[in-house]
Amino acid sequence: MSGMKNLHIQYFAILREQAGVGEESLRIAVADPAALYAELAQRHPFKLRREQLKVAVNAEFSSWDRELHDGDKVVFIPPVAGG
């Protein structure tokens, strides 16, 4: 079920630049991180596809189809260039 949830979202690296913010809190009706990223990609000029990212929910790496709950903290992690 995908009722309205209060979610706290954090962005890092390129996503932070593209969103123009490091974090935001939204009241939104989405079922899982995949739906959340799709919704956020309509609000922000994200250029990365979901397949290029990792997602963490409440400080644990998560699958894209994990059910989200009111109050969850979601972090989208872009690929990191190493040297």
PyMOL Python script that loads the backbone (N, CA, C, O; Angstrom):
from pymol import cmd

cmd.read_pdbstr("""\
ATOM      1  N   MET A   1       0.855  -1.190   0.000  1.00  0.00           N
ATOM      2  CA  MET A   1       0.000   0.000   0.000  1.00  0.00           C
ATOM      3  C   MET A   1       0.887   1.235   0.000  1.00  0.00           C
ATOM      4  O   MET A   1       1.907   1.256   0.689  1.00  0.00           O
ATOM      5  N   SER A   2       0.526   2.249  -0.748  1.00  0.00           N
ATOM      6  CA  SER A   2       1.409   3.408  -0.869  1.00  0.00           C
ATOM      7  C   SER A   2       0.706   4.691  -0.429  1.00  0.00           C
ATOM      8  O   SER A   2       0.510   5.602  -1.234  1.00  0.00           O
ATOM      9  N   GLY A   3       0.329   4.763   0.842  1.00  0.00           N
ATOM     10  CA  GLY A   3      -0.270   5.977   1.371  1.00  0.00           C
ATOM     11  C   GLY A   3       0.779   7.065   1.529  1.00  0.00           C
ATOM     12  O   GLY A   3       1.961   6.846   1.266  1.00  0.00           O
ATOM     13  N   MET A   4       0.337   8.239   1.960  1.00  0.00           N
ATOM     14  CA  MET A   4       1.259   9.356   2.152  1.00  0.00           C
ATOM     15  C   MET A   4       2.246   9.037   3.275  1.00  0.00           C
ATOM     16  O   MET A   4       1.874   8.517   4.327  1.00  0.00           O
ATOM     17  N   LYS A   5       3.513   9.364   3.020  1.00  0.00           N
ATOM     18  CA  LYS A   5       4.576   9.128   3.995  1.00  0.00           C
ATOM     19  C   LYS A   5       5.433  10.380   4.093  1.00  0.00           C
ATOM     20  O   LYS A   5       5.623  11.091   3.106  1.00  0.00           O
ATOM     21  N   ASN A   6       5.940  10.643   5.264  1.00  0.00           N
ATOM     22  CA  ASN A   6       6.948  11.681   5.445  1.00  0.00           C
ATOM     23  C   ASN A   6       8.300  11.006   5.309  1.00  0.00           C
ATOM     24  O   ASN A   6       8.659  10.156   6.124  1.00  0.00           O
ATOM     25  N   LEU A   7       9.053  11.382   4.280  1.00  0.00           N
ATOM     26  CA  LEU A   7      10.355  10.781   4.018  1.00  0.00           C
ATOM     27  C   LEU A   7      11.430  11.855   4.046  1.00  0.00           C
ATOM     28  O   LEU A   7      11.212  12.984   3.607  1.00  0.00           O
ATOM     29  N   HIS A   8      12.584  11.489   4.564  1.00  0.00           N
ATOM     30  CA  HIS A   8      13.735  12.379   4.568  1.00  0.00           C
ATOM     31  C   HIS A   8      14.733  11.825   3.553  1.00  0.00           C
ATOM     32  O   HIS A   8      15.169  10.679   3.669  1.00  0.00           O
ATOM     33  N   ILE A   9      15.094  12.637   2.559  1.00  0.00           N
ATOM     34  CA  ILE A   9      15.965  12.176   1.471  1.00  0.00           C
ATOM     35  C   ILE A   9      17.276  12.945   1.525  1.00  0.00           C
ATOM     36  O   ILE A   9      17.282  14.165   1.692  1.00  0.00           O
ATOM     37  N   GLN A  10      18.389  12.227   1.382  1.00  0.00           N
ATOM     38  CA  GLN A  10      19.705  12.851   1.316  1.00  0.00           C
ATOM     39  C   GLN A  10      20.318  12.586  -0.052  1.00  0.00           C
ATOM     40  O   GLN A  10      20.134  11.520  -0.640  1.00  0.00           O
ATOM     41  N   TYR A  11      21.047  13.577  -0.543  1.00  0.00           N
ATOM     42  CA  TYR A  11      21.725  13.477  -1.831  1.00  0.00           C
ATOM     43  C   TYR A  11      23.217  13.702  -1.638  1.00  0.00           C
ATOM     44  O   TYR A  11      23.629  14.518  -0.813  1.00  0.00           O
ATOM     45  N   PHE A  12      24.022  12.976  -2.401  1.00  0.00           N
ATOM     46  CA  PHE A  12      25.467  13.141  -2.345  1.00  0.00           C
ATOM     47  C   PHE A  12      26.014  13.374  -3.749  1.00  0.00           C
ATOM     48  O   PHE A  12      25.390  13.010  -4.746  1.00  0.00           O
ATOM     49  N   ALA A  13      27.192  13.989  -3.804  1.00  0.00           N
ATOM     50  CA  ALA A  13      27.959  14.162  -5.035  1.00  0.00           C
ATOM     51  C   ALA A  13      27.126  14.776  -6.156  1.00  0.00           C
ATOM     52  O   ALA A  13      26.513  15.826  -5.966  1.00  0.00           O
ATOM     53  N   ILE A  14      27.096  14.140  -7.308  1.00  0.00           N
ATOM     54  CA  ILE A  14      26.417  14.691  -8.487  1.00  0.00           C
ATOM     55  C   ILE A  14      24.923  14.892  -8.242  1.00  0.00           C
ATOM     56  O   ILE A  14      24.341  15.845  -8.761  1.00  0.00           O
ATOM     57  N   LEU A  15      24.301  14.026  -7.472  1.00  0.00           N
ATOM     58  CA  LEU A  15      22.870  14.203  -7.195  1.00  0.00           C
ATOM     59  C   LEU A  15      22.626  15.470  -6.380  1.00  0.00           C
ATOM     60  O   LEU A  15      21.641  16.174  -6.603  1.00  0.00           O
ATOM     61  N   ARG A  16      23.517  15.759  -5.440  1.00  0.00           N
ATOM     62  CA  ARG A  16      23.400  16.989  -4.652  1.00  0.00           C
ATOM     63  C   ARG A  16      23.492  18.200  -5.579  1.00  0.00           C
ATOM     64  O   ARG A  16      22.712  19.145  -5.455  1.00  0.00           O
ATOM     65  N   GLU A  17      24.440  18.165  -6.498  1.00  0.00           N
ATOM     66  CA  GLU A  17      24.594  19.276  -7.440  1.00  0.00           C
ATOM     67  C   GLU A  17      23.346  19.437  -8.298  1.00  0.00           C
ATOM     68  O   GLU A  17      22.864  20.552  -8.500  1.00  0.00           O
ATOM     69  N   GLN A  18      22.826  18.321  -8.801  1.00  0.00           N
ATOM     70  CA  GLN A  18      21.676  18.395  -9.703  1.00  0.00           C
ATOM     71  C   GLN A  18      20.391  18.778  -8.975  1.00  0.00           C
ATOM     72  O   GLN A  18      19.538  19.453  -9.551  1.00  0.00           O
ATOM     73  N   ALA A  19      20.239  18.360  -7.719  1.00  0.00           N
ATOM     74  CA  ALA A  19      19.043  18.712  -6.950  1.00  0.00           C
ATOM     75  C   ALA A  19      19.127  20.139  -6.417  1.00  0.00           C
ATOM     76  O   ALA A  19      18.107  20.789  -6.188  1.00  0.00           O
ATOM     77  N   GLY A  20      20.357  20.619  -6.223  1.00  0.00           N
ATOM     78  CA  GLY A  20      20.539  21.954  -5.670  1.00  0.00           C
ATOM     79  C   GLY A  20      20.394  21.988  -4.154  1.00  0.00           C
ATOM     80  O   GLY A  20      20.460  23.060  -3.551  1.00  0.00           O
ATOM     81  N   VAL A  21      20.197  20.832  -3.533  1.00  0.00           N
ATOM     82  CA  VAL A  21      20.095  20.721  -2.073  1.00  0.00           C
ATOM     83  C   VAL A  21      20.776  19.428  -1.641  1.00  0.00           C
ATOM     84  O   VAL A  21      20.897  18.489  -2.428  1.00  0.00           O
ATOM     85  N   GLY A  22      21.217  19.383  -0.393  1.00  0.00           N
ATOM     86  CA  GLY A  22      21.843  18.183   0.136  1.00  0.00           C
ATOM     87  C   GLY A  22      20.836  17.221   0.730  1.00  0.00           C
ATOM     88  O   GLY A  22      21.081  16.018   0.829  1.00  0.00           O
ATOM     89  N   GLU A  23      19.693  17.775   1.125  1.00  0.00           N
ATOM     90  CA  GLU A  23      18.653  16.920   1.696  1.00  0.00           C
ATOM     91  C   GLU A  23      17.321  17.650   1.625  1.00  0.00           C
ATOM     92  O   GLU A  23      17.262  18.873   1.497  1.00  0.00           O
ATOM     93  N   GLU A  24      16.269  16.874   1.710  1.00  0.00           N
ATOM     94  CA  GLU A  24      14.930  17.453   1.754  1.00  0.00           C
ATOM     95  C   GLU A  24      13.984  16.457   2.403  1.00  0.00           C
ATOM     96  O   GLU A  24      14.215  15.248   2.394  1.00  0.00           O
ATOM     97  N   SER A  25      12.927  16.993   2.960  1.00  0.00           N
ATOM     98  CA  SER A  25      11.882  16.156   3.537  1.00  0.00           C
ATOM     99  C   SER A  25      10.627  16.365   2.715  1.00  0.00           C
ATOM    100  O   SER A  25      10.248  17.495   2.407  1.00  0.00           O
ATOM    101  N   LEU A  26       9.989  15.264   2.364  1.00  0.00           N
ATOM    102  CA  LEU A  26       8.797  15.323   1.529  1.00  0.00           C
ATOM    103  C   LEU A  26       7.685  14.498   2.137  1.00  0.00           C
ATOM    104  O   LEU A  26       7.933  13.479   2.781  1.00  0.00           O
ATOM    105  N   ARG A  27       6.457  14.944   1.929  1.00  0.00           N
ATOM    106  CA  ARG A  27       5.283  14.133   2.227  1.00  0.00           C
ATOM    107  C   ARG A  27       4.802  13.659   0.865  1.00  0.00           C
ATOM    108  O   ARG A  27       4.366  14.456   0.035  1.00  0.00           O
ATOM    109  N   ILE A  28       4.886  12.360   0.648  1.00  0.00           N
ATOM    110  CA  ILE A  28       4.730  11.835  -0.704  1.00  0.00           C
ATOM    111  C   ILE A  28       4.126  10.434  -0.648  1.00  0.00           C
ATOM    112  O   ILE A  28       4.338   9.699   0.316  1.00  0.00           O
ATOM    113  N   ALA A  29       3.391  10.077  -1.661  1.00  0.00           N
ATOM    114  CA  ALA A  29       2.786   8.743  -1.741  1.00  0.00           C
ATOM    115  C   ALA A  29       3.589   7.898  -2.725  1.00  0.00           C
ATOM    116  O   ALA A  29       3.327   7.912  -3.928  1.00  0.00           O
ATOM    117  N   VAL A  30       4.560   7.171  -2.209  1.00  0.00           N
ATOM    118  CA  VAL A  30       5.335   6.225  -3.021  1.00  0.00           C
ATOM    119  C   VAL A  30       5.484   4.937  -2.217  1.00  0.00           C
ATOM    120  O   VAL A  30       5.486   4.959  -0.986  1.00  0.00           O
ATOM    121  N   ALA A  31       5.607   3.829  -2.919  1.00  0.00           N
ATOM    122  CA  ALA A  31       5.666   2.532  -2.249  1.00  0.00           C
ATOM    123  C   ALA A  31       7.080   2.120  -1.875  1.00  0.00           C
ATOM    124  O   ALA A  31       7.298   1.505  -0.831  1.00  0.00           O
ATOM    125  N   ASP A  32       8.055   2.463  -2.741  1.00  0.00           N
ATOM    126  CA  ASP A  32       9.407   1.938  -2.560  1.00  0.00           C
ATOM    127  C   ASP A  32      10.436   2.926  -3.104  1.00  0.00           C
ATOM    128  O   ASP A  32      10.060   3.912  -3.738  1.00  0.00           O
ATOM    129  N   PRO A  33      11.732   2.682  -2.870  1.00  0.00           N
ATOM    130  CA  PRO A  33      12.763   3.597  -3.356  1.00  0.00           C
ATOM    131  C   PRO A  33      12.746   3.790  -4.874  1.00  0.00           C
ATOM    132  O   PRO A  33      13.070   4.877  -5.352  1.00  0.00           O
ATOM    133  N   ALA A  34      12.378   2.766  -5.638  1.00  0.00           N
ATOM    134  CA  ALA A  34      12.319   2.908  -7.099  1.00  0.00           C
ATOM    135  C   ALA A  34      11.289   3.964  -7.487  1.00  0.00           C
ATOM    136  O   ALA A  34      11.566   4.828  -8.320  1.00  0.00           O
ATOM    137  N   ALA A  35      10.110   3.896  -6.891  1.00  0.00           N
ATOM    138  CA  ALA A  35       9.062   4.883  -7.185  1.00  0.00           C
ATOM    139  C   ALA A  35       9.467   6.265  -6.682  1.00  0.00           C
ATOM    140  O   ALA A  35       9.168   7.274  -7.321  1.00  0.00           O
ATOM    141  N   LEU A  36      10.143   6.309  -5.543  1.00  0.00           N
ATOM    142  CA  LEU A  36      10.600   7.583  -5.001  1.00  0.00           C
ATOM    143  C   LEU A  36      11.602   8.232  -5.950  1.00  0.00           C
ATOM    144  O   LEU A  36      11.491   9.422  -6.242  1.00  0.00           O
ATOM    145  N   TYR A  37      12.583   7.460  -6.438  1.00  0.00           N
ATOM    146  CA  TYR A  37      13.578   8.038  -7.353  1.00  0.00           C
ATOM    147  C   TYR A  37      12.914   8.512  -8.646  1.00  0.00           C
ATOM    148  O   TYR A  37      13.272   9.564  -9.174  1.00  0.00           O
ATOM    149  N   ALA A  38      11.962   7.752  -9.153  1.00  0.00           N
ATOM    150  CA  ALA A  38      11.251   8.163 -10.372  1.00  0.00           C
ATOM    151  C   ALA A  38      10.539   9.497 -10.148  1.00  0.00           C
ATOM    152  O   ALA A  38      10.572  10.373 -11.012  1.00  0.00           O
ATOM    153  N   GLU A  39       9.906   9.646  -9.006  1.00  0.00           N
ATOM    154  CA  GLU A  39       9.223  10.902  -8.677  1.00  0.00           C
ATOM    155  C   GLU A  39      10.217  12.050  -8.527  1.00  0.00           C
ATOM    156  O   GLU A  39       9.980  13.147  -9.033  1.00  0.00           O
ATOM    157  N   LEU A  40      11.323  11.803  -7.835  1.00  0.00           N
ATOM    158  CA  LEU A  40      12.328  12.847  -7.632  1.00  0.00           C
ATOM    159  C   LEU A  40      12.981  13.257  -8.942  1.00  0.00           C
ATOM    160  O   LEU A  40      13.334  14.422  -9.126  1.00  0.00           O
ATOM    161  N   ALA A  41      13.143  12.300  -9.854  1.00  0.00           N
ATOM    162  CA  ALA A  41      13.759  12.593 -11.149  1.00  0.00           C
ATOM    163  C   ALA A  41      12.866  13.502 -11.992  1.00  0.00           C
ATOM    164  O   ALA A  41      13.352  14.152 -12.919  1.00  0.00           O
ATOM    165  N   GLN A  42      11.581  13.557 -11.688  1.00  0.00           N
ATOM    166  CA  GLN A  42      10.684  14.499 -12.376  1.00  0.00           C
ATOM    167  C   GLN A  42      10.787  15.897 -11.762  1.00  0.00           C
ATOM    168  O   GLN A  42      10.494  16.890 -12.428  1.00  0.00           O
ATOM    169  N   ARG A  43      11.199  15.974 -10.507  1.00  0.00           N
ATOM    170  CA  ARG A  43      11.318  17.260  -9.805  1.00  0.00           C
ATOM    171  C   ARG A  43      12.688  17.900 -10.006  1.00  0.00           C
ATOM    172  O   ARG A  43      12.811  19.125 -10.036  1.00  0.00           O
ATOM    173  N   HIS A  44      13.710  17.069 -10.142  1.00  0.00           N
ATOM    174  CA  HIS A  44      15.093  17.533 -10.243  1.00  0.00           C
ATOM    175  C   HIS A  44      15.690  17.035 -11.567  1.00  0.00           C
ATOM    176  O   HIS A  44      15.238  16.030 -12.116  1.00  0.00           O
ATOM    177  N   PRO A  45      16.701  17.738 -12.070  1.00  0.00           N
ATOM    178  CA  PRO A  45      17.310  17.338 -13.353  1.00  0.00           C
ATOM    179  C   PRO A  45      18.335  16.215 -13.207  1.00  0.00           C
ATOM    180  O   PRO A  45      19.475  16.350 -13.653  1.00  0.00           O
ATOM    181  N   PHE A  46      17.929  15.103 -12.580  1.00  0.00           N
ATOM    182  CA  PHE A  46      18.854  13.981 -12.411  1.00  0.00           C
ATOM    183  C   PHE A  46      19.175  13.356 -13.762  1.00  0.00           C
ATOM    184  O   PHE A  46      18.285  13.120 -14.579  1.00  0.00           O
ATOM    185  N   LYS A  47      20.458  13.093 -13.982  1.00  0.00           N
ATOM    186  CA  LYS A  47      20.897  12.492 -15.241  1.00  0.00           C
ATOM    187  C   LYS A  47      21.241  11.013 -15.079  1.00  0.00           C
ATOM    188  O   LYS A  47      21.353  10.293 -16.071  1.00  0.00           O
ATOM    189  N   LEU A  48      21.407  10.559 -13.850  1.00  0.00           N
ATOM    190  CA  LEU A  48      21.751   9.160 -13.622  1.00  0.00           C
ATOM    191  C   LEU A  48      20.497   8.288 -13.629  1.00  0.00           C
ATOM    192  O   LEU A  48      19.459   8.660 -13.083  1.00  0.00           O
ATOM    193  N   ARG A  49      20.617   7.129 -14.254  1.00  0.00           N
ATOM    194  CA  ARG A  49      19.536   6.148 -14.216  1.00  0.00           C
ATOM    195  C   ARG A  49      19.579   5.415 -12.880  1.00  0.00           C
ATOM    196  O   ARG A  49      20.627   5.334 -12.239  1.00  0.00           O
ATOM    197  N   ARG A  50      18.469   4.899 -12.480  1.00  0.00           N
ATOM    198  CA  ARG A  50      18.379   4.183 -11.207  1.00  0.00           C
ATOM    199  C   ARG A  50      19.414   3.067 -11.132  1.00  0.00           C
ATOM    200  O   ARG A  50      19.988   2.825 -10.071  1.00  0.00           O
ATOM    201  N   GLU A  51      19.655   2.388 -12.244  1.00  0.00           N
ATOM    202  CA  GLU A  51      20.592   1.257 -12.278  1.00  0.00           C
ATOM    203  C   GLU A  51      22.024   1.680 -11.951  1.00  0.00           C
ATOM    204  O   GLU A  51      22.862   0.842 -11.620  1.00  0.00           O
ATOM    205  N   GLN A  52      22.298   2.973 -12.043  1.00  0.00           N
ATOM    206  CA  GLN A  52      23.641   3.466 -11.755  1.00  0.00           C
ATOM    207  C   GLN A  52      23.837   3.789 -10.272  1.00  0.00           C
ATOM    208  O   GLN A  52      24.947   4.117  -9.854  1.00  0.00           O
ATOM    209  N   LEU A  53      22.781   3.700  -9.484  1.00  0.00           N
ATOM    210  CA  LEU A  53      22.819   4.126  -8.088  1.00  0.00           C
ATOM    211  C   LEU A  53      22.677   2.954  -7.134  1.00  0.00           C
ATOM    212  O   LEU A  53      22.216   1.873  -7.501  1.00  0.00           O
ATOM    213  N   LYS A  54      23.085   3.201  -5.902  1.00  0.00           N
ATOM    214  CA  LYS A  54      22.735   2.329  -4.781  1.00  0.00           C
ATOM    215  C   LYS A  54      21.770   3.123  -3.913  1.00  0.00           C
ATOM    216  O   LYS A  54      21.751   4.353  -3.954  1.00  0.00           O
ATOM    217  N   VAL A  55      20.975   2.413  -3.131  1.00  0.00           N
ATOM    218  CA  VAL A  55      20.047   3.088  -2.233  1.00  0.00           C
ATOM    219  C   VAL A  55      20.201   2.517  -0.833  1.00  0.00           C
ATOM    220  O   VAL A  55      20.410   1.317  -0.653  1.00  0.00           O
ATOM    221  N   ALA A  56      20.095   3.394   0.151  1.00  0.00           N
ATOM    222  CA  ALA A  56      20.106   2.981   1.555  1.00  0.00           C
ATOM    223  C   ALA A  56      18.861   3.539   2.224  1.00  0.00           C
ATOM    224  O   ALA A  56      18.458   4.673   1.969  1.00  0.00           O
ATOM    225  N   VAL A  57      18.258   2.726   3.085  1.00  0.00           N
ATOM    226  CA  VAL A  57      17.101   3.152   3.860  1.00  0.00           C
ATOM    227  C   VAL A  57      17.451   2.966   5.328  1.00  0.00           C
ATOM    228  O   VAL A  57      17.816   1.874   5.763  1.00  0.00           O
ATOM    229  N   ASN A  58      17.334   4.050   6.080  1.00  0.00           N
ATOM    230  CA  ASN A  58      17.655   4.028   7.505  1.00  0.00           C
ATOM    231  C   ASN A  58      19.060   3.470   7.764  1.00  0.00           C
ATOM    232  O   ASN A  58      19.262   2.628   8.639  1.00  0.00           O
ATOM    233  N   ALA A  59      20.020   3.963   6.979  1.00  0.00           N
ATOM    234  CA  ALA A  59      21.445   3.658   7.136  1.00  0.00           C
ATOM    235  C   ALA A  59      21.821   2.216   6.798  1.00  0.00           C
ATOM    236  O   ALA A  59      22.879   1.745   7.216  1.00  0.00           O
ATOM    237  N   GLU A  60      20.970   1.507   6.045  1.00  0.00           N
ATOM    238  CA  GLU A  60      21.304   0.161   5.579  1.00  0.00           C
ATOM    239  C   GLU A  60      21.074   0.077   4.082  1.00  0.00           C
ATOM    240  O   GLU A  60      20.042   0.520   3.579  1.00  0.00           O
ATOM    241  N   PHE A  61      22.048  -0.498   3.366  1.00  0.00           N
ATOM    242  CA  PHE A  61      21.829  -0.702   1.939  1.00  0.00           C
ATOM    243  C   PHE A  61      20.543  -1.490   1.749  1.00  0.00           C
ATOM    244  O   PHE A  61      20.229  -2.390   2.529  1.00  0.00           O
ATOM    245  N   SER A  62      19.813  -1.146   0.715  1.00  0.00           N
ATOM    246  CA  SER A  62      18.471  -1.686   0.547  1.00  0.00           C
ATOM    247  C   SER A  62      18.248  -2.094  -0.906  1.00  0.00           C
ATOM    248  O   SER A  62      18.978  -1.680  -1.806  1.00  0.00           O
ATOM    249  N   SER A  63      17.225  -2.913  -1.107  1.00  0.00           N
ATOM    250  CA  SER A  63      16.775  -3.208  -2.468  1.00  0.00           C
ATOM    251  C   SER A  63      15.844  -2.080  -2.912  1.00  0.00           C
ATOM    252  O   SER A  63      15.290  -1.356  -2.085  1.00  0.00           O
ATOM    253  N   TRP A  64      15.680  -1.944  -4.219  1.00  0.00           N
ATOM    254  CA  TRP A  64      14.842  -0.882  -4.779  1.00  0.00           C
ATOM    255  C   TRP A  64      13.358  -1.141  -4.559  1.00  0.00           C
ATOM    256  O   TRP A  64      12.545  -0.227  -4.701  1.00  0.00           O
ATOM    257  N   ASP A  65      12.991  -2.380  -4.213  1.00  0.00           N
ATOM    258  CA  ASP A  65      11.569  -2.688  -4.028  1.00  0.00           C
ATOM    259  C   ASP A  65      11.182  -2.830  -2.558  1.00  0.00           C
ATOM    260  O   ASP A  65      10.092  -3.312  -2.249  1.00  0.00           O
ATOM    261  N   ARG A  66      12.059  -2.419  -1.657  1.00  0.00           N
ATOM    262  CA  ARG A  66      11.743  -2.446  -0.219  1.00  0.00           C
ATOM    263  C   ARG A  66      10.597  -1.479   0.070  1.00  0.00           C
ATOM    264  O   ARG A  66      10.581  -0.356  -0.436  1.00  0.00           O
ATOM    265  N   GLU A  67       9.664  -1.909   0.866  1.00  0.00           N
ATOM    266  CA  GLU A  67       8.542  -1.040   1.221  1.00  0.00           C
ATOM    267  C   GLU A  67       9.033   0.106   2.107  1.00  0.00           C
ATOM    268  O   GLU A  67       9.751  -0.110   3.083  1.00  0.00           O
ATOM    269  N   LEU A  68       8.634   1.320   1.751  1.00  0.00           N
ATOM    270  CA  LEU A  68       8.984   2.480   2.564  1.00  0.00           C
ATOM    271  C   LEU A  68       7.893   2.745   3.590  1.00  0.00           C
ATOM    272  O   LEU A  68       6.715   2.474   3.355  1.00  0.00           O
ATOM    273  N   HIS A  69       8.314   3.286   4.743  1.00  0.00           N
ATOM    274  CA  HIS A  69       7.389   3.587   5.840  1.00  0.00           C
ATOM    275  C   HIS A  69       7.534   5.046   6.242  1.00  0.00           C
ATOM    276  O   HIS A  69       8.565   5.672   5.995  1.00  0.00           O
ATOM    277  N   ASP A  70       6.501   5.572   6.857  1.00  0.00           N
ATOM    278  CA  ASP A  70       6.514   6.945   7.346  1.00  0.00           C
ATOM    279  C   ASP A  70       7.744   7.163   8.228  1.00  0.00           C
ATOM    280  O   ASP A  70       8.015   6.371   9.130  1.00  0.00           O
ATOM    281  N   GLY A  71       8.479   8.234   7.964  1.00  0.00           N
ATOM    282  CA  GLY A  71       9.646   8.564   8.767  1.00  0.00           C
ATOM    283  C   GLY A  71      10.956   7.972   8.281  1.00  0.00           C
ATOM    284  O   GLY A  71      12.001   8.242   8.872  1.00  0.00           O
ATOM    285  N   ASP A  72      10.932   7.170   7.216  1.00  0.00           N
ATOM    286  CA  ASP A  72      12.169   6.575   6.713  1.00  0.00           C
ATOM    287  C   ASP A  72      13.128   7.641   6.201  1.00  0.00           C
ATOM    288  O   ASP A  72      12.718   8.690   5.703  1.00  0.00           O
ATOM    289  N   LYS A  73      14.420   7.343   6.338  1.00  0.00           N
ATOM    290  CA  LYS A  73      15.482   8.183   5.798  1.00  0.00           C
ATOM    291  C   LYS A  73      16.096   7.442   4.620  1.00  0.00           C
ATOM    292  O   LYS A  73      16.617   6.338   4.775  1.00  0.00           O
ATOM    293  N   VAL A  74      16.034   8.058   3.431  1.00  0.00           N
ATOM    294  CA  VAL A  74      16.476   7.426   2.193  1.00  0.00           C
ATOM    295  C   VAL A  74      17.673   8.184   1.643  1.00  0.00           C
ATOM    296  O   VAL A  74      17.656   9.412   1.562  1.00  0.00           O
ATOM    297  N   VAL A  75      18.713   7.446   1.266  1.00  0.00           N
ATOM    298  CA  VAL A  75      19.907   8.041   0.690  1.00  0.00           C
ATOM    299  C   VAL A  75      20.149   7.381  -0.663  1.00  0.00           C
ATOM    300  O   VAL A  75      20.205   6.156  -0.771  1.00  0.00           O
ATOM    301  N   PHE A  76      20.292   8.208  -1.688  1.00  0.00           N
ATOM    302  CA  PHE A  76      20.652   7.704  -3.022  1.00  0.00           C
ATOM    303  C   PHE A  76      22.150   7.952  -3.205  1.00  0.00           C
ATOM    304  O   PHE A  76      22.626   9.074  -3.038  1.00  0.00           O
ATOM    305  N   ILE A  77      22.884   6.895  -3.550  1.00  0.00           N
ATOM    306  CA  ILE A  77      24.342   6.952  -3.593  1.00  0.00           C
ATOM    307  C   ILE A  77      24.812   6.755  -5.035  1.00  0.00           C
ATOM    308  O   ILE A  77      24.680   5.668  -5.598  1.00  0.00           O
ATOM    309  N   PRO A  78      25.365   7.824  -5.627  1.00  0.00           N
ATOM    310  CA  PRO A  78      25.862   7.712  -6.995  1.00  0.00           C
ATOM    311  C   PRO A  78      27.203   6.992  -7.033  1.00  0.00           C
ATOM    312  O   PRO A  78      27.854   6.828  -6.001  1.00  0.00           O
ATOM    313  N   PRO A  79      27.614   6.563  -8.221  1.00  0.00           N
ATOM    314  CA  PRO A  79      28.933   5.939  -8.321  1.00  0.00           C
ATOM    315  C   PRO A  79      30.013   6.942  -7.934  1.00  0.00           C
ATOM    316  O   PRO A  79      29.916   8.131  -8.236  1.00  0.00           O
ATOM    317  N   VAL A  80      31.034   6.440  -7.266  1.00  0.00           N
ATOM    318  CA  VAL A  80      32.115   7.309  -6.812  1.00  0.00           C
ATOM    319  C   VAL A  80      33.329   7.050  -7.673  1.00  0.00           C
ATOM    320  O   VAL A  80      33.764   5.908  -7.827  1.00  0.00           O
ATOM    321  N   ALA A  81      33.877   8.119  -8.237  1.00  0.00           N
ATOM    322  CA  ALA A  81      35.084   7.984  -9.055  1.00  0.00           C
ATOM    323  C   ALA A  81      36.292   7.854  -8.134  1.00  0.00           C
ATOM    324  O   ALA A  81      36.512   8.692  -7.260  1.00  0.00           O
ATOM    325  N   GLY A  82      37.053   6.815  -8.335  1.00  0.00           N
ATOM    326  CA  GLY A  82      38.238   6.600  -7.505  1.00  0.00           C
ATOM    327  C   GLY A  82      39.506   6.873  -8.281  1.00  0.00           C
ATOM    328  O   GLY A  82      39.494   6.932  -9.511  1.00  0.00           O
ATOM    329  N   GLY A  83      40.592   7.038  -7.564  1.00  0.00           N
ATOM    330  CA  GLY A  83      41.838   7.350  -8.248  1.00  0.00           C
ATOM    331  C   GLY A  83      42.927   6.400  -7.927  1.00  0.00           C
ATOM    332  O   GLY A  83      44.039   6.542  -8.435  1.00  0.00           O
TER     333      GLY A  83
END
""", "prot")
cmd.dss("prot")
cmd.show_as("cartoon", "prot")
cmd.util.cbc("prot")
cmd.orient("prot")
